[in-house]
């Protein structure tokens, strides 16, 4: 399918159903056929795969997914688009359309409710920029994690997620804790209708069977990471002191015990160093220190 034909198909569907992209929901419809093929290729769909598609929109990618996968669960927040999907794609026996907010659906419950017995599934999503981080965390931190995620995100967000130490962020630490992210391709703004103000990227995250590092409490670990990034671009002793509500001297002591220089900055730490910092903090807390600190649980 060429970019021109996909654009024409999109315009036709919008006219037929008297629809317009809803800016409030961050709707931008993909009209580049080559990008569509790139997404499908990156997903490496097998005939027995279950695909959870978030934000199926007009269902053009949805139909292609249903051709290749054993089952597709399309979760669409927009009531009108959900009705359109059910009408247009009613002939697909392996498609289930769910008109809900994905952030309010537990992945395990979603799979069970749609008759999926295997816990293994893949996520394919063209995400509105404003919910990229919440959706990624929703799946990666769930009890039923996908084995792979192929998501369309803002170019700068994709670059931040795959960043190496030196340019890391909270989101990159979370993503790389759970899986291996990589940028499949960049997608110019003109590939969408209406065109967004920024370029996008197709991001692939291959989720590990177990997290990259061992921590006793993932939630507490991420709260510590968040604390470390409280004062971004500042030294860790200052940032941790602020984030954990500790005197700077105590934050420096914690870092020194974890063999991390208090002068380091949060974006320079490796995943392994964050884990070491967590275990050091846990030991000190169990020994009676930091009882009243905020920011971790």
C-alpha positions in Angstrom: 0.0 0.0 0.0 1.5 3.3 -1.0 1.5 6.5 1.1 -0.9 8.1 -1.3 -3.4 5.2 -1.2 -3.3 5.1 2.6 -3.8 8.8 2.8 -6.8 8.5 0.4 -8.2 5.6 2.4 -7.9 7.6 5.6 -9.6 10.7 4.1 -12.4 8.5 2.7 -13.1 6.8 6.1 -13.1 10.2 7.9 -15.6 11.6 5.4 -17.7 8.4 5.4 -18.1 8.4 9.2 -18.1 12.2 9.5 -15.0 12.2 11.7 -12.3 14.6 12.5 -9.1 14.0 14.5 -9.7 14.9 18.1 -6.9 17.2 19.3 -7.8 16.6 22.9 -7.0 12.9 22.5 -3.8 13.5 20.5 -5.2 11.8 17.4 -2.9 11.6 14.4 -3.7 8.9 11.8 -0.8 7.1 10.1 -0.9 7.6 6.3 2.5 6.2 5.3 2.2 2.7 4.0 5.9 2.0 4.3 5.8 2.9 8.0 2.9 0.5 8.4 5.0 -2.3 6.9 7.9 -1.3 9.2 5.7 -1.7 12.3 4.4 -5.1 11.1 7.9 -6.3 10.3 9.3 -5.1 13.7 6.5 -7.0 15.6 7.6 -10.3 14.0 4.1 -11.6 14.3 3.5 -15.4 14.4 0.2 -17.1 13.5 -0.4 -18.0 17.2 0.5 -14.5 18.6 -1.9 -12.4 20.7 -1.6 -8.7 19.9 -2.9 -5.9 22.1 -3.2 -2.8 20.0 -3.6 0.4 21.8 -5.2 3.3 19.9 -6.2 1.5 16.7 -7.9 4.6 15.3 -9.5 3.8 12.0 -8.4 0.2 12.1 -6.1 0.2 9.1 -3.2 -1.3 11.0 -5.6 -3.4 13.0 -6.8 -5.3 9.9 -3.2 -6.0 8.9 -2.4 -7.3 12.4 -5.5 -9.6 12.3 -4.3 -11.0 9.0 -1.1 -12.2 10.7 -1.9 -12.9 14.3 -4.0 -15.5 16.1 -5.8 -12.9 18.1 -6.0 -9.1 18.2 -7.4 -7.1 21.1 -7.9 -3.5 20.0 -8.3 -1.0 22.9 -9.8 2.3 21.8 -10.7 5.2 24.1 -12.7 7.2 21.5 -16.4 6.0 21.5 -17.0 6.9 17.9 -13.8 5.2 16.6 -14.6 2.1 18.7 -18.1 1.8 17.0 -16.4 2.4 13.6 -14.0 -0.5 14.3 -16.7 -2.9 15.3 -18.7 -2.0 12.2 -15.8 -2.0 9.7 -14.0 -5.0 10.9 -16.9 -7.2 12.1 -15.9 -9.9 9.6 -12.7 -10.6 11.5 -13.3 -13.5 13.9 -10.0 -13.1 15.7 -10.5 -9.4 16.6 -12.0 -8.0 19.8 -12.6 -4.3 20.1 -12.6 -2.9 23.7 -13.9 0.7 24.2 -12.0 1.6 27.3 -9.0 3.6 28.7 -6.0 1.2 28.5 -4.6 2.8 31.7 -7.7 1.5 33.6 -7.4 -2.0 32.3 -5.1 -4.5 34.0 -3.3 -6.4 31.3 -3.9 -9.8 33.0 -7.6 -9.1 33.4 -7.8 -7.9 29.8 -6.3 -11.1 28.5 -8.5 -13.3 30.7 -11.6 -11.4 29.8 -11.0 -11.9 26.1 -10.3 -15.6 26.3 -6.5 -15.5 26.1 -5.0 -18.4 28.0 -1.4 -17.9 27.2 0.3 -15.1 29.3 2.5 -14.2 26.3 1.4 -11.4 24.1 2.8 -8.4 22.2 1.8 -4.7 22.3 1.5 -2.6 19.1 0.6 1.0 19.6 0.5 4.4 18.0 0.5 6.4 21.2 -0.7 10.0 21.7 2.4 11.7 23.0 0.9 12.8 26.3 0.3 9.2 27.5 3.5 7.6 26.2 5.2 7.2 29.6 2.1 6.1 31.5 1.3 3.4 28.9 4.8 2.1 28.8 4.9 1.9 32.5 1.4 0.4 32.7 2.6 -2.6 30.6 6.2 -3.0 31.8 5.2 -2.8 35.5 2.2 -5.1 35.2 2.1 -8.7 36.5 1.4 -9.8 32.9 4.1 -8.2 30.9 4.2 -8.4 27.1 7.2 -10.1 25.4 7.6 -7.3 23.0 6.3 -3.7 22.5 6.3 -1.9 19.2 5.2 1.7 19.8 5.1 4.9 17.8 6.4 7.7 20.1 7.8 11.2 19.8 11.3 11.1 18.3 12.9 12.8 21.4 11.2 10.4 23.7 12.4 7.3 21.8 16.0 8.7 21.9 15.7 9.3 25.7 14.4 5.8 26.3 17.4 4.1 24.4 19.9 6.5 26.0 23.2 5.3 27.4 24.6 6.5 30.7 25.2 10.2 30.4 21.9 11.0 28.9 19.6 8.7 31.0 16.2 9.7 32.4 13.7 8.0 34.8 11.9 6.5 31.8 15.0 5.1 30.2 16.0 3.4 33.5 12.5 1.9 33.8 12.5 0.7 30.2 16.0 -0.7 30.3 15.3 -2.4 33.7 12.5 -4.4 32.1 13.8 -4.8 28.5 16.0 -3.9 25.6 14.7 -0.8 23.7 15.8 0.0 20.2 14.8 2.5 17.6 13.5 0.7 14.5 13.1 3.8 12.3 12.3 7.5 12.4 9.0 8.7 11.1 8.6 12.3 9.7 5.6 14.3 10.8 4.2 14.3 7.3 3.5 10.5 7.7 0.4 11.4 9.7 -2.8 13.2 9.1 -3.1 15.7 10.5 0.6 16.1 10.8 1.9 16.6 14.4 4.4 19.4 15.1 7.3 16.9 15.8 8.7 13.8 14.2 8.1 10.4 15.6 10.0 7.0 15.9 9.0 3.4 15.9 10.4 2.0 19.2 10.8 -1.7 19.9 11.2 -3.0 23.4 12.1 -6.7 23.8 11.0 -7.5 27.4 13.3 -9.6 29.5 11.9 -12.8 31.1 13.2 -11.2 34.4 14.4 -7.7 35.1 17.9 -6.8 34.1 19.0 -6.4 37.8 17.6 -7.9 41.0 15.9 -5.6 43.5 13.8 -6.5 46.4 11.0 -4.1 45.6 10.5 -2.7 42.1 8.2 0.0 43.2 10.5 1.2 45.9 13.4 1.0 43.5 11.8 3.2 40.9 10.8 5.7 43.6 14.5 5.9 44.5 15.4 6.5 40.9 12.8 9.2 40.8 14.3 10.7 43.9 17.7 10.6 42.2 16.4 12.7 39.3 14.6 15.2 41.5 17.2 17.9 40.7 18.2 16.9 37.2 21.7 17.9 36.1 22.7 18.5 39.7 25.1 16.3 41.7 23.6 13.1 43.1 24.2 14.2 46.7 22.0 17.2 46.2 19.4 15.4 44.2 19.0 12.5 46.5 19.0 14.7 49.6 16.1 16.6 48.1 14.3 13.6 46.8 14.7 11.4 49.9 14.3 14.4 52.3 17.7 13.7 53.8 20.5 16.0 55.0 23.0 16.3 52.2 25.7 14.7 54.4 23.5 11.6 54.8 22.8 11.4 51.1 26.6 11.6 50.4 27.1 8.8 53.0 24.6 6.6 51.2 26.3 7.2 47.9 29.8 6.6 49.3 28.7 3.3 50.8 27.3 2.3 47.4 30.7 3.2 45.9 29.1 6.0 43.8 30.7 9.4 43.9 28.4 12.0 45.4 29.5 14.4 42.6 28.1 12.1 39.9 24.8 13.0 38.2 21.8 10.8 38.0 21.8 10.6 34.2 25.3 9.0 34.3 24.5 6.0 36.4 24.2 2.5 35.0 21.2 0.2 35.8 23.6 -1.9 37.9 24.7 1.2 39.9 21.1 2.1 40.6 20.5 -1.4 41.9 23.6 -1.2 44.1 22.4 2.1 45.5 19.0 0.5 46.2 20.4 -2.4 48.1 22.7 -0.1 50.1 19.7 2.1 51.0 17.7 -1.0 52.0 20.5 -2.3 54.2 20.9 1.1 56.0 17.2 1.4 56.4 16.9 -2.1 57.9 19.8 -1.2 60.2 17.7 1.7 61.6 18.7 4.6 59.3 16.4 6.7 57.1 13.3 5.5 59.0 11.4 8.7 58.3 12.5 9.4 54.7 10.0 10.2 52.1 9.9 9.2 48.5 10.3 5.4 48.8 7.9 2.7 49.8 
